[in-house]
Every structure is written in structure tokens, then in C-alpha cells.
Amino acid sequence: MAYKLLSVDNNPKVMKGNKLQDKYWSVILHLAPSNLADGKRTVCPYAKIAMCEEPCLNTAGLGGVYPSIQNARVRKTLLFLDEYETFMEQLVDDINRFIRACERKDKKACIRLNGTSDIQWEHQLYKGKTVFEMFPSVQWYDYTKIPTRKVDHIKNYHLTWSYSEANIKYLKLFKKYINKRKLKKLTMNTAVVFRKEIPKTFLGFKVIDGDKHDMRFLDEDNVVVGLKAKGKARKDYSGFVVDNLIEARAIG
């Protein structure tokens, strides 16, 4: 089945999750990250402060091999930026078709809209509603670099905050967040990209292997989601990728 915007069964990590269990079937939306689409407008508002532009997963897997994939992501992003109503009409059509496909397989639909973007979908309306309101039966999930997002009231949306040490201002925001987590005031998990092996703990928190699957809503609460550097991230030394001598270092 062909989809206009969503990618089905062609993202290796998403496919891992689909094969590991029988309850959920997941798809993903890939856009051109940051301001890559036109050099001006961004779909990742914290990309520069977190310095994740260069090591972005946009270059991982087949996305770093075939120019046609990058061109398709640019086209989708420009459609979102320039023809929002058309973009949303196509997205809603894709979602409806995917839900029907899930029903035929007796699976629950789950969708990640920010595969390579960081759009605050809780503020994106189409015909007066968010996608979460339009499709309450779907399990939505994403990673985000935006520390101010408040989505706890959206019961079918799961967010994982993506960590970076590349900028002191961003690191201070994370410090405040970590302190609240230690006081049990926040439970949003944190994803950390490691250069080598995934450690057992990070900053006092248990680390789980986030490369086993992409369905972050299945993770236990109050853990760090460890990911290995991929694509251009393997050669990144900005602070986005964390070197593994970590427990000796504290956030100051």
C-alpha cells in the first residue's frame, strides 16, 4: 500500500519494534530536519542550540545513501511549510488508511510524526483539532529537543526528551529537568546518544537499550534511553554524542 507522507516498513528500527511484538504496528514521518528544506524556516527550533543538525539521523541508514530519499523529505517539508492544508489533508488520508490496515491485521496503530523533525504537533490544528484529538485510538510517540513542551494532558502521546551537551544553555535546562526527575516531579524519559557501548547507568539513572526497538511508549518510566551513534553522528564531537566516560562527569 502506497502512502503519500508516512513511511511504512522501510525504517529498520521501526521494523524491529513491529517484529518484536504482535500488539502494535508503527509507521513514521520523515521530513527534512532543521532548515534544510529552504535554508530559512526550521522544523526543529532547538536544532542550533542543541547542535544536532550535523549528526542528525537524517543521514543514517538509506537516508544517507540515496539522494532521492533526501529530495522526498525536502518536498514533504516544503508542502508542510507552504501548503499546510494540503499537507494535513494528505496526512489525515494516510492515517486513515493506516488505521484500516491495522484493523485488518488486528493491531493497534502507533505513529511517530517527528522521525527527523521536532514539530510541536500539540499546537498544529487541522479543521480545529490536533491529530491526537482526531485519532484518539492511535498511540502517538516522538523524541524532542524542546524542553518546554507540555503534553502530559495528551493521554495518547508519549514524548522522550533527547539529551545534548553541546551548549551550556541547553545543558542548564537539562539540569533543571534532571533535578525535577530525581524529585519524582517529572517522568519523561531521556534519550542519550553514546559514542561506543551503552552504559548501565547515566547520571544516576538506569540506562535501557533504545536500539532494540523504536516504540518508546513501551519503556519503563524514569530511565535513560541509550542509543548508539549512527550515520554522521559517529564523527560528531560537538557534545550531541556523549563519550562513555560519563559517570566521572557531573552536570555543573
N, C-alpha and C positions, 0 to 999 in steps of 0.2 A: 504494500500500500504506500503510495507516494504522499508525502506531506509537503506543504509549501514552506513551512518555517521550522517545525520540530524535526529533530534527528532521532530516528528510531533504529535501534540495533546496529549502530555504527560507531559508538563510543565504547572503547574496550572496558573502561572502568564501570560504566553504567551497565554494560552487558554482564560483567561479573556479578553484580547485585541481582540482575534478573535471573541468573542461573543458580545462585546460591539458595534461593527460597522460592516458594510457589505462590505466595500471597500477593506480591506486588509486581507490577510491570512499570518500568521507569523510562521516560524519554527526556530529552534535553534540548534547550535552545541555545545555539551558539551565535553570538554577534561579534563584530569586530571590536576589541576592547579599547578602553580609554578614548582618545580622539582619533584613532586610526582611520576611521571611515572618511573624514573630510579634513582632518588636521586642525579642527577648531572645536567642535562640540564633542562633549565626552559622555560616555555611558558608564563611566567609572569615576565618580567625583573624588575619590580618595587615592586614585592611582599614583598621582605625583607625590603626595605626601608620604605614602607607604612605599613608594619606589618599586612598584610591582609591574610596571609597564614592560620592561625588557624581559624579565623572567616569566612573564605570563604564560599560562598553559595554552594560550592561543597557538604556540609553536610546538606543542607536544603532539606526539602521535602523527596521524596522517595530515594534521593541520600544518605541520612543519615540512611536509613533503610536496603536497600538491597545491600549486597556485590557485587552481580552480576552487578549492575549499576556502581560501582566504578571500577570493573575489566574491564568493557566495555570501560570506559573512559580512562583507562590506555592503553588498546590495541589500541585505536584510536590515542592516543598521541604518542605512540611508532611508529605507522605507519607513522605519520607526521614527526617525527624526523629521522627515519631510512630509510623509503621508500617514500620519498616526492612525487615522480612522481606517484606512485601507489595511495597514499592518494589523490592527486589532481585529478587524473582520476576518483576515486570513488566520490569525492565531486562534480565534474562537472556533473557526471551522475545523482547524487541525485538532483542537482539544476535543471537540465533539466527536470527531471521527476516531480519535484515540480511545476515548471512553467506550465507544461502541465496540472497538476491537478488544478492549479489556474485558468487557462483558461477555464476549464470545469465548474468551479464554478463562472466564471465571476468576479474574484477577482484579485487584484494586489499582486504579490508575494513580501514579505518582509522577510529578513533573518538576523539573528544575529549569527555571527560565533564565537564570544567570550562569550559563555554562562558562562564558568568557566575558561577562559584563557584571555590573553592580547597580542595576536599576532598582529603585525603591518601588516595587510593584504595589505596595500598600497604598501608594499615592496615585497610581495610574488608573484612571477611570475610563470605562467604555460603556456608553449608554447609562451613565450614572452609577456604575458598580465596578468594583475591583474583580479580578479573575477569581479571587478567593471567595467572594460573595456569589459570583456567578456559578461557580463549580464547587460547592461545599463537600461533595463526595470525593474530590481529588485530594491526595496528600501532596502538598507543595513543600519544596525544600531548596535551600540555597546556602552558599557561603557569602560573606560580606566583609568588606574592609571599612564599612561605615559604622562607627561606634555609637552613633546617636539614634540608630533605628530602634523603634519601639513596636514590636509585633506580638507581644505576649497575648494580646487580646484576640489574635487571629489563630484560632484553635487548629486549623488545618495547614499552618505554615510553620516550618522549622528552619531556624537560621543557625549557622555556625560562624563565629567570628574568626576571620583569618588574620593571623599574627604577623607582625613585621618589626624588625629592629632598625630599619633603615633611616628612621627620622626620630629625633629626640622628642619632638612634639607628639608624634603618634605614639611613641613608647610611653610617654607620661599618661596619655589617655588610657593606654592598656593597663598601666599600673593601677589607676583608679578602679578600673574594671576588675582586675585580679583581686584587689583588696575586698571589693564587694562580694566576689565569688567566695572568698575564704570565709566571709561572714555569712555565707549562705543566702545573701540577698539577691544573687543572680545565679542562674544555672546554665546560661547559654555556653555551649562548649566552644573551645578554641582550636582551630586548625593551625598546625605549625609545620612548615616545610623544612626538613632536615637534609643536610648535605650527604650524610652517609647512612649509618644504621639508625633505625628508630629506637630511641632510648625507652627505658621502662618508666621514668618519671621526668617531668619538666616543671621547674619552679614549684615543686611540691605537689604536683598533680599527677595522677596516673595517666600514662600515655597508652592509647589503643592504636592499632594499625589501621589507618584510614585508607590504605591502598587495597584492602581486601574487598571493599565494595564502596559504592558512592551513596548509599541510602543513609544519610546521616541521621535521619529521624529515628532510625533503629538503634542508635548509640545510647549507652547509658549516660546519665546526667553527670555533670561536673567532672569531665575528663578532658584531656588534651588529645586531639585527633592528629596523630603523626602521619606525615606524608613525605615520601622521598622526592627530592628534586628531579624534575623531568624537563626535557627539551632544553631551551636556553638557560633555564634555571640552574642547571648543573654547573655553569660557569659564572653564576652571579655571586658577587661579594659585596653587595650593597647593604646587606642586613636583612633582606627579604628571606633569604635562605639562611637557616641557623646552623652554625657549625656545632658539632656534637660535644664539645667541651662546655657544657651548659650549666651543670649543677654548681660549678665553681663561680658562676657569674650571677649577680643579682640585679634586678631592675632598680636603678637608683633614682 
